[in-house]
Amino acid sequence: MNLPEIFTMRMKEKLGKSYLDFIQTYNEDYHVSLSVNTLKISVDHFLEIFPYKLEPVPWTSDGFYYQPDNPVTKHPYYSAGLYYIQEPSAMSPVNALNPTPDDFCLDLCAAPGGKSMQISNLIGDRGLLVTNDINETRVKAILRNVEKFGLRNVLVLNESPDKIAKVIGNCFNSILVDAPCSGEGMFRKDPRAVKSWETYGPAECHNIQREIIDQLENLMSDDSKIVYSTCTFAETENEDQIAYLLNQTELFSQREIQLSGIAYDDENTKYMTHIWPHLQRGEGHFIGSLSGSTSHVKSREKYVDNEPPEIFKLFMDKHMKEPLVGHFVLEGERLILKPEYKVPTKGLRVVREGLLLGEIKKGRFTPSQALALYLKSENFTPILDLESQNFDTVKYLKGETIFVDVKTEGLHLVCTDGFPLGFAKLSSGTVKNMYPPSWRML
Ligand SMILES: C[S@@+](CC[C@H](N)C(=O)[O-])C[C@H]1O[C@@H](n2cnc3c(N)ncnc32)[C@H](O)[C@@H]1O
């Protein structure tokens, strides 16, 4: 592999005797892994039903290595949002952050959203997750994943950190900055990262990162956990940024992290940790952990529960055993169930706040794909449950019409082994597919 000379010289100096082991990893295959979406399935249940061989990723309880030749993205459980393909080292920052239910969490550089899913797994329907990316194209991937993972408790933004700080302000007690970086840790996995490094090297990235972390002071609360992570080795993008924050103001202090499967020594301390490809089964990663505390804390405000529009009430009466409760808002034709908490959003580019339930047009309610993936099959009737091994499941996911020996008519929640995939309308055993075209399996 053709690595930039400036990079290899710097790594030689940094790693000394370990350099040969490090450089040897570029001749080896990278590791592939998945993260279980525990909002939809427990890890134990997933391990029982998943057909392919898995091995635990040491620094997380819900991440597993799989074999590269297993077609894990073609399995219907993937379409059901039961898991997410995530590089093993990329699983570590959220474990270091360790958000807990009731936290106000901010995932500041979030696209495509893998770490946001991990955060949601930990806070569930309590507290709030604000997930943001400055890139308008990349933020669409967050929205898709938020819908696929079945999240309600989210605010998706497409903003610059300084605007979020101005409008929302000091209210987050778990903040993740998975910063844009020069990507040196990804050279083995994606050779395009080398090209990109030549354009956006450590110096350029250092400056962008500074602009982002300069806002932390205006975003944290009186008791905040902060994790800053990158997938690069350059000290200017890693240790120097943490030192800058610590020297800048006494509002920040070091916070210990304990990730299993990682040796701590002088290089790898408990508040600044690397994942090295020659020491662990994962690509290069850096995690810096801090506590932050400010006295300018904004108070929390809850959305007040209200009655949904009549048409949606009728839908719930007909199909749902437990009705959804919360704050319902009609935005144009779109019916949204808001998260439990609200934060100011005036002037911010809001991509989604809460769960899109569906559309009300000409007095008719059409449920959304996001609702299908938020639901649990036991709370909906009727369902059409297709076995994951059944070829009809793949046909449904490809948007084809299928035929079943089922007498019930009208709207059904289509599931695979009990896990929702989408909606369909049944008429005399013909399944009229409502799986959205942009979601279809190719
Ligand atoms: C390393 S990636 C994030 C990966 C993501 N956390 C995940 O786990 O899926 C860094 C992201 O930062 C975004 N970004 C770049 N500059 C930014 C800025 N000033 N504010 C917020 N996000 C930014 C990029 O668009 C990119 O999606």
The ligand as an SDF file (V2000), in Angstrom:
LIG
                    3D

 27 29  0  0  0  0  0  0  0  0999 V2000
  -15.9210   11.1300   11.4280 C   0  0  0  0  0  0  0  0  0  0  0  0
  -17.3280   11.6970   10.6290 S   0  0  0  0  0  0  0  0  0  0  0  0
  -18.6020   11.2740   11.7540 C   0  0  0  0  0  0  0  0  0  0  0  0
  -18.9810    9.8270   11.8120 C   0  0  0  0  0  0  0  0  0  0  0  0
  -20.1850    9.5850   12.6910 C   0  0  0  0  0  0  0  0  0  0  0  0
  -19.9570   10.0950   14.0300 N   0  0  0  0  0  0  0  0  0  0  0  0
  -20.5990    8.1420   12.7940 C   0  0  0  0  0  0  0  0  0  0  0  0
  -20.2260    7.4500   13.7260 O   0  0  0  0  0  0  0  0  0  0  0  0
  -21.3500    7.6700   11.9200 O   0  0  0  0  0  0  0  0  0  0  0  0
  -17.2140   13.4250   10.8280 C   0  0  0  0  0  0  0  0  0  0  0  0
  -18.4340   14.1890   10.3710 C   0  0  0  0  0  0  0  0  0  0  0  0
  -18.2510   15.5550   10.7360 O   0  0  0  0  0  0  0  0  0  0  0  0
  -18.9540   16.3450    9.8070 C   0  0  0  0  0  0  0  0  0  0  0  0
  -18.4570   17.7370    9.9610 N   0  0  0  0  0  0  0  0  0  0  0  0
  -17.4340   18.3490    9.3370 C   0  0  0  0  0  0  0  0  0  0  0  0
  -17.2880   19.6100    9.7820 N   0  0  0  0  0  0  0  0  0  0  0  0
  -18.2520   19.7820   10.7150 C   0  0  0  0  0  0  0  0  0  0  0  0
  -18.6350   20.8840   11.5250 C   0  0  0  0  0  0  0  0  0  0  0  0
  -17.9790   22.0370   11.4810 N   0  0  0  0  0  0  0  0  0  0  0  0
  -19.6820   20.7140   12.3520 N   0  0  0  0  0  0  0  0  0  0  0  0
  -20.3570   19.5380   12.4060 C   0  0  0  0  0  0  0  0  0  0  0  0
  -20.0460   18.4690   11.6540 N   0  0  0  0  0  0  0  0  0  0  0  0
  -19.0090   18.5900   10.8280 C   0  0  0  0  0  0  0  0  0  0  0  0
  -18.6910   15.6860    8.4840 C   0  0  0  0  0  0  0  0  0  0  0  0
  -19.6860   16.0160    7.5450 O   0  0  0  0  0  0  0  0  0  0  0  0
  -18.6970   14.2040    8.8700 C   0  0  0  0  0  0  0  0  0  0  0  0
  -19.9510   13.6180    8.6110 O   0  0  0  0  0  0  0  0  0  0  0  0
  1  2  1  0
  2  3  1  0
  2 10  1  0
  3  4  1  0
  4  5  1  0
  5  6  1  0
  5  7  1  0
  7  8  2  0
  7  9  1  0
 10 11  1  0
 11 12  1  0
 11 26  1  0
 12 13  1  0
 13 14  1  0
 13 24  1  0
 14 15  1  0
 14 23  1  0
 15 16  2  0
 16 17  1  0
 17 18  1  0
 17 23  2  0
 18 19  1  0
 18 20  2  0
 20 21  1  0
 21 22  2  0
 22 23  1  0
 24 25  1  0
 24 26  1  0
 26 27  1  0
M  CHG  2   2   1   9  -1
M  END
$$$$
